Structure formats: C-alpha cells, structure tokens
Amino acid sequence: MGAGHSHDHGHSHGHSHSPANFGPAFAIGVVLNLAFVGVEAVAGFLSGSMALIADAGHNLSDVLSLALAWGASVLARRPAAGRFTYGFKSSTIRGALAFGGLVFVEIGGMAFETLQRIDQPPAVEGRTMMIVAGIGILINAGTALLFFRGRKHDINIRGAFLHMAADALVSLGVVVAGAAILMTGAHWIDPLTSLVIVLVIAWGTWGLLKDSLKLALNAVPGHIDEGAVRAHLAGLPGVTAVHDLHIWPMSTTEAALTAHLVIPGGHPGDAFLRDLSHTLDHDFGICHSTVQIENGSDCGLGHNHK
C-alpha cells in the first residue's frame, strides 16, 4: 500500500473449534468392523452370496475410511510448528476426500462383479445370508452411534456416521433378501440386492465427496454465508468499503477470514476489533480472523471490491 494508509490488523483466535477426540470410537469401530469383514467374506464365499461379498467389500472400505479419518483427526490436533504454520488441520479435509474417492473405486468393482452374475445367478443359502447380515446390523448400527454426537460439526465424523448407518440399512436389506430367497427360491434376488447396495452406497457417498472437494478447493464452508459476512462488515460503524474478503476452511471444523475495511476516519480502536472478532466467531463460526483497517486514501480497490 502507498503512503498515507493506516495498516492495523486485528487477529482473532476465539474459542476452540478443534475436532473432538473420537479416538476411542475409531478404535472400537475399526476392530469390530475388521473382524466382521472376515466373517462376512468367508460366509459369502461359502454360501455363494454375492450380496454378502459385496457388503463385505464395502465394510472393508469402511474400515480403511475409519482408519483414514482416525489418522486425520489425530494429525489435526497437533500444534502448529516449523514450516507447518497451520499445523496439520487440513488433513481432515484430505482424509474425507480420499475416503470418497476410495469408495467410488470400490463400488465400481462391486457393480462389475454383480452384473456378471445377473444372467446366471448362483444358488445361495438364504439362511446364512440372514444370520450374517443380522450380525452386521448390530455392529454397524453400534458403530454409527459412536459418532452420532459429532455428525453435525465435522465432515470427517459425519462421513463415519453416515456410512456406518448406511451399512446397517444395507445389512437389513440383505436380511430381507435372504428371507425372500428362502420363501421363493428365486436366486436372482441376491445379485439384484447387491446392485441396490451399490446404488445406496453411491448415493450416500456423493454428497460427502462433493462437500470434501469444495473444502479442498478452499471454498467458503457450507455453514458460512459469505454474503451475510460481507454485509455485516460493510454495515459496521465508519466502514465505507470492504475488499479482499477471503473465507476458507482450515480443517473440517475451523474456518479463517481475512478482510480489508476502509474507514476514512482512521483506526476505530482495539475494542472495535475485539468486538468484531467475537462476532465473527460467535455468529458466523469463523474462529481465525485477520482484519486490516485502511483510511481510504489512494486505496487500490480494483479487485474483489464491494
């Protein structure tokens, strides 16, 4: 900036928005689901059930996703140091994005295998399908409950909750398919159920993948209204212009903001900046804010200016 400008910065580091510690929940979820994957895969091969094998494959991807989310949450809690001035907070975003991509690769393989079996569905043991899938309902629903309280505040935790809950519903579908096969003897029900499982997984994962991709591209987090933030800043006493407003996610739970406020009357005082940082944190969920005050003389407001 040229001479005559007032460069005053207000920095906010409000109350903690760090990810909650779900380490024990992740540990329990990984152990339970990994054990169940082995049981379900063996039962699927022995009974000839593609639905069980498909569900086992998805449960394996969920074990990997839980491990990714767990590692990301641990990294996100590490303090900033050295060259990592933001710490490792963004690892939760990368973890969620990697999980979404992993699931879509996995469902592609499941869909290919299932389509090959539709024309000539093998004989399957409906009773085995029902027993194993019934166990899956208990394990998946129990694991989902471990992440229930954090599902609204962290996309990482939301991903774990949604997929465990979806798995419980999928296992319920396998139980229904097993019962239908026992009653009708129609073995085509098994690959059809497998296709339904693939569609349910794809539908449930798409939203998570889109949200995590937006965060990875530094889009304004979904819970923050950029227009409302800009309007609030523009309506502050003495402010005649707002420019260089940037809002981006630091992690799946924390957001940051930088902005330039033009106040011709000069610096409004430290109380102004303290109140502003509190409002941005409390009302908009932006816990890291940096605001620069300019006096309006010879300001280059050509870009991002309203």
N, C-alpha and C positions, 0 to 999 in steps of 0.2 A: 504494500500500500504506500501511497505517496505521503508527503509531509502533511501535517495538519490533521491526521487521523488519530482517533483515540482507540488503541488496541487493548481492550480489557477483556479478560477471559474469566468466565465463571465455570467451575468444574463441579459436577455432581457425582457422587458415588453413594447413592441412597441406600436404603435398607437392602439386605442381601436378597438377590434373586437367583442365587446359585442353585443347581439341581439338588433336590432332596436325595438323601442317601438311601438308595434302594438295593444296596449290595446284598443283604441277606435274601431279599426277594429274588434277585437274579440268580444267586447261588442255588436256592431251592428249585427255582424254575428250570435251570439247566440240568441239574441232577435228575429230577423227576422225568422231564421230557426226553432226556437222552436214554434213560432206562426204558421208557415206553416205546421209543422208536425201535429199539432192538426187539422187543416183544411183538410189536405190531408188524414189523417187516417179516420176521420168522413166521408168524401166523398167516400173513398174507401169501407167502410163498407156499406154505404147506396146504392152505385151503384153496389156493388158486384165485384169490380175490384181488382183482386189480384195484378195487376201491380201497381196500386196506393198504395195499402197497402205495397207492397214490397218497393216501393220508399219512403214511409213514414218511414218505419223501418230503411232504410239506412240513411235518413235525420236525424232521431233521433240519430243514432250512430255518425253522423257528428256533431251534437250539443254537444254530450259528448266529441268528439275528440277536438272540438274547445275549450271547457272548459278546457280539459287537457292541450292542447297546451298553452292556455292563462295562466293557473296557472304555468306551467313550465317556460314560458318566464318571469313571474314576479319573480319567485324564482331565475332565472339565473342572474337577475340584482342586487340581494342582495350582499353586500360586504362580503368578507371572514372574519370570526370571530371565536374565540374559537377553537373548535376541527374541524371545517369545514374550513381548511386552503385553500381550493379551492373554498370556497363559495358553492353555490348550482348550479353551471353552468351545471353539468351533468344531472340535472333534465330535460333539454330539450331533451336529448337522451332517458331517461327513458319514457318521455311522448310520444315521437314518437313511441317507441317500444310498449308501452301499447296500443296506438291507433291502430297500425297494427294488434295486436292480437285480439282486440275487434271487429274490422271489420270482421275478418275471422270467429269468432264465430257467428256473426250476419248473415253473408251470408249463413252459413250452415243451420241456422234455416229457412231463406227465401227459400233456394233451396228445403228443405224437404217439406215445405208447398206447394210450387208451383208444385212439381212433383205429389203431391196427387190430384191436380186439372186438370192435363193434360187430363186424360181419360174422365172425365166428367166436362168440363169447365162450370161454371155457367154463366147465362146471365148477361151481364154488360151493363152499359149505356155509350156508346162511347162519347156522347156529354159532359157528366160530366168529363170523363177522360181527354178530350181535354182542357176544361176550367181550371181545377185544375192544370194539368201539365203545361199549359201555364203560369200560375202564378208562378209555380216553376222555370220555365226557367228564368224569370226576377229576382227572389230572389236569386237563386243560381249563376247566372252569375254576378249579382251585388256584391254578397259576394266575389266571386272569384277575382273580380277586386280590392277589398280592400287589397288583399295580393299579387297583381301582382308584385309590385316593390321589394318584399323581397324573391321571389321564388328561386332565383339563389344562395343565400348566406346562407340560413338557412333551414335545412331539416324540421324543425318544421313548418316554414312558407310555405315551398314547399308542405308539406302534406296538409295544409289547402287549398292552392290554387288549387292543383290537384284534390282534392275531391270535392271542390265546382264547379270547371269547369266540372268534370265528371258528377256531379249531373245535371248540366244544359243540358248536352248532353243526359243523361238518361231521363230527363223530356221531351226533344224533341222527344225521341223515344216513349214515352207514348202518346204524341200528335199524332204522326204518326199512332200508333196502334189504338187509338180511331177513327181516320178518316177511317182507314181500316175496322174496325168493322161496322161503320155506312154505309159504301159503300157495304160491302159484307155480313154482318150478321154473319160472322164466329167468334164465341166467343172463339175458341181455340187460336186466335191471342193474347188474353190477357195473359194467362199463358206462352205462348211462349215468349212474350215480357218480362215477369218477369224473365224468365231464362236468356235472353240476358242481362238484367240489372245485374243479379248476376255475370255473366261472366265478364262484363265490370268492375264491382267493384273489383272483384278478381284480374283481370289483372292490374288494376291501383294501387292496394294496395301492390302487391307482391314486386315491386321494392322498395317501401318505407320501407316495413318490412325488406327486406334484408339489405338495407343501414343502418337502425337504429340498427339492430342486430350486424352488423360489428362495428359500433361505440360503442355499449355497451360492446363489447369484446375488446375494446381498439385497434382495427385495425388502421393502418395508414389511415387518412381521404382520401376520394377518390380524392380530388383536389390536393393532395400532392404526388409527385413521389419520393418514398423512395430512389430509385437508383440514381436519379438526385441529391438529397440532399447529399447522401454518396459521390458521385463523386465530388461534389463541395467542401465538407470538405476535401477530400483526395487531392484535387488539390491546396489547399491553400499553400502559401509560407512556406517552412520549415516543413510541415506536412509529416511524413513518414508512419503513420498508423492511422486508425480510428477504434475504438472499442466501445462496449457498446452504440451503437446508438439506441435510442428509440424515436419513434414519436407516439403520441397518442392524441385523441380528449379530450379536457377538457369540451367541450359543442358542440352543433351543429354548432357553428361558430368560435370556438377558438381551436388551437392546441398547443401542447407543445413538446419540444425536450430536451433530454439530450444526451451528447456525450463526449467521451474521445478522445483527439487529442494528438498523440505522436509527440513532436517537440524536437529532440535531442539538438538543440541549446539553449534551455531554453525558458523562457517566452517571447513572441514576443511583449508584451506591451499592454497597455489598448486600444490604437487606433485599434489594430488588433481585439480585442473582440467587440469593438463598431461597427466597420465596418461589422463584421460577423453577429452580432445580427440584424443589419439593413437589411442586405441581406436576412437573413432567414425570416424576417418579410415581407419585400417588395417583394421579388422574389418568395418565397415559401409559404407565408401565415402562417408562424409559429411565433406567437406573444410572446410566452413564451419559451425562450431557456436558458439552463444552459450548459456551456462547461467547461470541466476540461482539463487543459494542463499538460502533463507528459513529463519528459525529456528523457524517453526511457530506463533508466537503470533498469533492473530487473523487467520489467512490466509483469504482468500476462495477456497475451493477448490470452489465450487459447479459450475464448468463444466470439462469435459474432465479430470476428476479420477479417477485410479485409484491 
